[in-house]
């Protein structure tokens, strides 16, 4: 498996924020929420041909993620921008089985 992807998650983060109750006088908007994902490793996929579904999947390999998010905050008349940059990396294993 070798995956490199970049996803704009702004709309999804905004929808999640909309479901949160904010204090009176506080408005938060998301102007950027990008996620980069890289996975490189090996795995085994077992397929249930009769049912047409995955039977099991195992994976082990290196994974890294970079996320950049910018939030625009208006709190009681004061406007500010909060920018976050996060990087994570390491080894990942997955074991999936279905019934």
SULMOZI-V388482 format. One record per pair of residues at least 4 apart in sequence whose ideal C-beta (glycine too) atoms are under 6 Angstrom apart, sorted by sequence separation. I is the first residue (numbers start at 1). J is the second residue. D is the distance in Angstrom with one decimal. If there is no record, write none. Layout:
# SULMOZI-V388482
i->{I & I}
j->{J & J}
d->{D & D}
This chain:
# SULMOZI-V388482
i->{9 & 22 & 48 & 74 & 48 & 73 & 46 & 72 & 73 & 46 & 17 & 71 & 45 & 70 & 44 & 43 & 69 & 14 & 43 & 13 & 68 & 41 & 41 & 67 & 10 & 13 & 41 & 40 & 66 & 40 & 10 & 65 & 9 & 39 & 64 & 8 & 9 & 38 & 7 & 37 & 63 & 6 & 36 & 5 & 35 & 60 & 4 & 34 & 59 & 3 & 33 & 58 & 1 & 2 & 32 & 31 & 57 & 1 & 30 & 31 & 56 & 1 & 28 & 29 & 54 & 28 & 27 & 26 & 25}
j->{13 & 26 & 53 & 79 & 55 & 80 & 55 & 81 & 82 & 56 & 28 & 82 & 57 & 83 & 58 & 58 & 84 & 30 & 59 & 30 & 85 & 59 & 60 & 86 & 30 & 33 & 61 & 61 & 87 & 62 & 33 & 88 & 33 & 63 & 89 & 34 & 35 & 64 & 35 & 65 & 92 & 36 & 66 & 37 & 67 & 93 & 38 & 68 & 94 & 39 & 69 & 95 & 39 & 40 & 70 & 70 & 96 & 41 & 71 & 72 & 97 & 43 & 71 & 72 & 98 & 73 & 74 & 75 & 76}
d->{5.5 & 4.6 & 5.3 & 5.2 & 4.3 & 5.1 & 4.3 & 5.7 & 6.0 & 4.5 & 6.0 & 4.6 & 5.0 & 4.9 & 5.1 & 5.4 & 4.7 & 4.9 & 3.6 & 4.9 & 5.4 & 5.8 & 5.4 & 4.7 & 5.5 & 4.3 & 1.4 & 5.4 & 5.1 & 5.3 & 4.5 & 5.0 & 4.3 & 5.0 & 3.8 & 5.8 & 5.5 & 4.8 & 5.1 & 5.3 & 4.1 & 5.0 & 4.4 & 5.2 & 4.8 & 4.8 & 5.3 & 5.0 & 4.3 & 4.3 & 4.7 & 5.4 & 5.9 & 5.1 & 4.1 & 4.9 & 4.3 & 5.6 & 5.5 & 5.6 & 4.6 & 5.9 & 5.7 & 4.4 & 5.8 & 5.3 & 4.4 & 4.8 & 4.5}
